[in-house]
Amino acid sequence: MELTTIDQRGLEVSSANALFMGKPFPSPIAQAGKSAVERFVEFFLVRIENLNTRRAYGRAALRFLNWMEDHGLALEAVRPVHVAAYIESLKTELAAPSVKQQLASIRELFDWLVVGQIVPMNPASSVRGPKHSTNKGKTIDLSAADTRLLLDSIDTSHVRGLRDRALIAALVYSCARVGAVVKMRVEDYYPKGKRWWFRLHEKGGKEHEVPAHHLAEAYLDEYIRTTGISEDPKGPLFRSCKGRSSTLGTGGLEQSNVYQMIRKRAIEAGIADKIGCHTFRATGITVFLKNGGDLETAQHMANHASARTTKLYDRRSDEISLEAVERIWI
């Protein structure tokens, strides 16, 4: 087997000069030999199924291996003290959750190399990451009024606008992850009884079904009826447009495309907050709870394994805090 290339999307494998994500393999991997290179590539293509996790771990691994190269460390020479020193250096650059993710990626990579008999021990297994605890997430949410302003501001006289409005509605009214929404096929928006439902493709190949809100249903119906994509049930539900035109192609939108679209639509609507894809998940959960919804149902809607995760998206306390501060009359 020749040295292997993983492309920028982390999906394809091809024979080529020793490249990783478009860059040469760091010398600690390349110098460890052919078996090490193959095992390294297999870690991303075999061990990690989720594309976003694969990308994040790829960046983390590349960063650490470059650090090793800068310090003249061979793969088999890495010890816990080296990993600990690296993690300490990251604490001055990254937030605690990011540092913990970097350590997790190093730990799992070396576990894989140990099992493959590339290195004798995992130098990261005993290294502890920074402590981090929070009761509120950092994702920016929108008020119900601003969300309505955003939806109403979209020009729906063309296909691109219809698609964008339907996509944002699917995100906010289902409290779904953007990764699950962009994976939907046309047939994943389907009738059940008198209403329509979303079949969301979540992490780990799991499916999660939620009923469509009546407004999301109206926006999706108009989008599908206008575009005629119901004739292609196996095709992507939310499709990219050809160039700058409003003609839909056959390929699905990438998550990065959705983020760019949301930023553009927010600016056009006069929304100053730097919102992103995850904003609508936080918005949907918070508005649901404000209107009398219970945490258990919100957890099920968001498909969270733990209610503690759902509570991170609950921003009701922000308004309580603001009201309390304003009572300081001076």
Long-range contacts (C-beta under 8 A, 24 or more apart in sequence): 1-34, 1-38, 3-30, 3-34, 3-37, 4-37, 4-38, 4-41, 6-41, 6-44, 6-45, 6-58, 9-51, 10-44, 10-51, 10-54, 10-55, 10-58, 11-51, 13-41, 13-45, 20-58, 20-62, 21-58, 21-59, 21-62, 23-62, 26-62, 26-65, 26-66, 26-68, 26-69, 27-69, 28-65, 28-68, 28-69, 28-73, 28-74, 28-75, 29-65, 29-75, 31-74, 31-75, 32-74, 32-75, 32-76, 32-118, 35-116, 35-118, 36-75, 36-113, 36-118, 39-112, 39-113, 39-116, 39-118, 40-109, 40-113, 42-112, 42-116, 43-108, 43-109, 43-112, 43-113, 47-108, 47-112, 49-204, 49-205, 50-203, 50-204, 52-179, 52-255, 56-101, 56-105, 57-105, 57-108, 57-109, 60-101, 60-102, 60-105, 60-106, 61-105, 61-106, 61-109, 63-102, 64-102, 64-105, 64-106, 75-113, 75-118, 75-119, 76-119, 76-120, 78-110, 78-119, 78-123, 79-123, 80-123, 80-124, 80-125, 80-126, 80-127, 82-123, 83-123, 83-124, 83-127, 84-127, 87-127, 87-129, 87-130, 91-130, 96-129, 96-130, 96-131, 96-132, 97-132, 99-129, 99-130, 100-129, 100-130, 100-132, 103-127, 103-129, 104-129, 134-312, 135-311, 135-312, 136-312, 136-314, 136-315, 136-317, 137-282, 137-312, 137-313, 139-276, 139-278, 139-279, 139-281, 139-282, 139-313, 140-273, 140-274, 140-275, 140-276, 140-279, 140-282, 141-279, 141-282, 141-283, 141-286, 141-313, 141-315, 142-271, 142-273, 142-275, 142-279, 142-280, 142-283, 143-283, 144-283, 144-287, 146-271, 146-273, 147-172, 147-280, 147-283, 147-287, 149-269, 149-270, 149-271, 150-265, 150-266, 150-269, 150-271, 153-265, 153-268, 153-269, 153-270, 154-265, 154-268, 156-222, 158-246, 159-223, 159-226, 159-227, 159-241, 159-246, 159-247, 159-248, 160-241, 160-246, 161-246, 162-219, 162-222, 162-223, 162-226, 162-227, 163-223, 163-227, 163-238, 163-239, 163-241, 163-248, 164-261, 164-265, 165-219, 165-223, 166-216, 166-219, 166-220, 166-222, 166-223, 166-238, 167-238, 167-253, 167-258, 167-261, 168-262, 168-265, 168-280, 169-213, 169-215, 169-216, 169-219, 169-220, 170-198, 170-212, 170-216, 170-220, 170-238, 171-277, 171-280, 171-281, 171-284, 172-280, 172-283, 172-284, 173-212, 173-213, 173-215, 173-216, 173-284, 174-198, 174-200, 174-210, 174-212, 174-213, 174-216, 174-284, 174-301, 175-210, 175-280, 175-281, 175-284, 175-285, 175-288, 175-298, 175-301, 175-302, 176-200, 176-208, 176-210, 176-281, 176-302, 176-303, 177-202, 177-203, 177-278, 177-281, 177-303, 178-255, 178-258, 178-259, 178-277, 178-278, 178-281, 179-203, 179-255, 180-208, 181-238, 181-258, 182-236, 182-238, 182-252, 182-253, 182-254, 182-255, 182-258, 183-252, 184-236, 184-237, 184-238, 185-233, 185-234, 185-235, 185-236, 185-237, 186-224, 186-229, 186-230, 186-232, 186-233, 186-234, 186-235, 186-236, 186-237, 187-233, 187-234, 188-237, 189-220, 189-224, 189-237, 196-220, 196-221, 200-303, 202-303, 206-303, 208-303, 210-301, 281-313, 282-313, 282-315, 285-310, 285-313, 285-314, 286-313, 286-314, 286-315, 286-316, 289-314, 289-316, 290-316
